[in-house]
Amino acid sequence: MFSRPLFHEATKSRLTLWLTILFSLLGGGAVIAQAHWLSHIVNQVFLQGATRADVQGSLVALLLALTARALLSGGREAAANHIAAQIKQDLRDRLFAHVQAM
């Protein structure tokens, strides 16, 4: 669900928001790379009878894609949590100031 007021709050920390978006996009690319290398390995081994030595380079590429996906996912989560913490703190501060003004 999209909330315009919360999005407005998130835009106050633009760098972190853009990092979250960038990590998400790159993570999607890592998922595609992972699927590519996995399908390539399955094709080579099961359909063309390749040995483990034949697909060693592809296995390394798959491992790199898996590692990139994990790192990007962690970065995305950290950036999103940072934005959420900033928004919650800002809303608490504004609420407290409003209650004190009453």
C-alpha positions as CSV (number, residue, x, y, z in Angstrom):
1,M,0.0,0.0,0.0
2,F,1.3,3.4,-0.9
3,S,0.9,6.3,1.5
4,R,1.7,9.8,0.2
5,P,2.4,11.3,3.7
6,L,4.8,8.5,4.6
7,F,6.5,8.8,1.2
8,H,6.9,12.6,1.8
9,E,8.5,11.7,5.1
10,A,10.9,9.2,3.4
11,T,12.0,11.8,0.9
12,K,13.5,13.9,3.7
13,S,16.4,11.3,3.7
14,R,16.8,11.1,-0.1
15,L,20.2,9.5,-0.1
16,T,19.1,6.5,2.0
17,L,15.9,6.3,-0.1
18,W,17.9,6.2,-3.3
19,L,20.3,3.6,-1.9
20,T,17.3,1.4,-1.0
21,I,16.0,1.7,-4.6
22,L,19.4,1.1,-6.1
23,F,20.0,-1.9,-3.9
24,S,16.6,-3.3,-4.9
25,L,17.3,-2.8,-8.6
26,L,20.7,-4.4,-8.4
27,G,19.3,-7.2,-6.3
28,G,16.8,-7.9,-9.1
29,G,19.7,-8.1,-11.5
30,A,21.5,-10.5,-9.2
31,V,18.4,-12.7,-9.1
32,I,18.4,-12.8,-12.9
33,A,22.1,-13.5,-13.0
34,Q,21.6,-16.3,-10.5
35,A,18.8,-17.8,-12.5
36,H,20.9,-17.6,-15.7
37,W,23.9,-19.3,-14.2
38,L,21.8,-22.0,-12.5
39,S,19.9,-22.8,-15.7
40,H,23.2,-22.8,-17.6
41,I,24.7,-25.3,-15.2
42,V,21.6,-27.5,-15.3
43,N,21.7,-27.4,-19.1
44,Q,25.4,-28.3,-19.3
45,V,25.3,-31.1,-16.8
46,F,21.9,-32.8,-17.5
47,L,21.4,-32.2,-21.1
48,Q,24.9,-32.0,-22.5
49,G,26.6,-34.4,-20.0
50,A,29.3,-32.0,-18.8
51,T,31.4,-32.8,-15.8
52,R,31.9,-30.7,-12.7
53,A,35.3,-29.6,-14.1
54,D,33.5,-28.4,-17.3
55,V,31.1,-26.2,-15.3
56,Q,33.5,-25.0,-12.7
57,G,33.6,-21.5,-14.1
58,S,29.8,-21.3,-14.2
59,L,29.7,-22.5,-10.6
60,V,32.0,-19.7,-9.5
61,A,29.8,-17.2,-11.4
62,L,26.7,-18.7,-9.6
63,L,28.5,-18.3,-6.3
64,L,29.3,-14.7,-7.1
65,A,25.7,-14.0,-8.1
66,L,24.5,-15.6,-4.8
67,T,26.9,-13.5,-2.8
68,A,26.0,-10.3,-4.6
69,R,22.3,-11.1,-4.0
70,A,22.9,-11.6,-0.3
71,L,25.0,-8.5,0.1
72,L,22.5,-6.3,-1.8
73,S,19.6,-7.7,0.2
74,G,21.4,-6.9,3.4
75,G,22.2,-3.4,2.2
76,R,18.6,-2.9,1.1
77,E,17.3,-4.0,4.5
78,A,19.7,-1.8,6.4
79,A,18.9,1.2,4.3
80,A,15.1,0.6,4.6
81,N,15.4,0.1,8.4
82,H,17.4,3.3,8.6
83,I,14.7,5.3,6.8
84,A,12.0,3.7,8.9
85,A,13.8,4.6,12.2
86,Q,14.2,8.2,11.0
87,I,10.6,8.5,10.1
88,K,9.4,7.0,13.3
89,Q,11.7,9.3,15.4
90,D,10.5,12.4,13.5
91,L,6.9,11.5,13.9
92,R,7.4,10.8,17.7
93,D,9.2,14.2,18.0
94,R,6.4,16.0,16.2
95,L,3.7,14.2,18.3
96,F,5.5,15.0,21.5
97,A,5.9,18.7,20.5
98,H,2.2,18.8,19.6
99,V,1.2,17.2,23.0
100,Q,3.4,19.7,24.9
101,A,1.8,22.6,23.0
102,M,-1.7,21.6,24.1
